[in-house]
């Protein structure tokens, strides 16, 4: 499922980054905030754990699935919590 979502979002990546046109399903500011915060959280996990970005995103997705929380919630936790937590 994660691969399907990724495949659906990759073609519009440039649109999300340039702001030329926001996807119809989300306000532009929500998409931008989630996109960039998630990238920052992935970078934090890469630095903290010495893992690849792919492994970091998989870890975040697994935590979201395990807890029933959204990826945005997991992202917020990673960016807010001290390094030892994640």
ABEGO torsion letter per residue (X at the ends): XAAAAAAAAAAAAAAAAAGABBBAABBAAAAAAAAAAAAAAAAAAAAAAGBBAAAAAAAAAAAAAAAGBBAAAAAAAAAABBAAAX
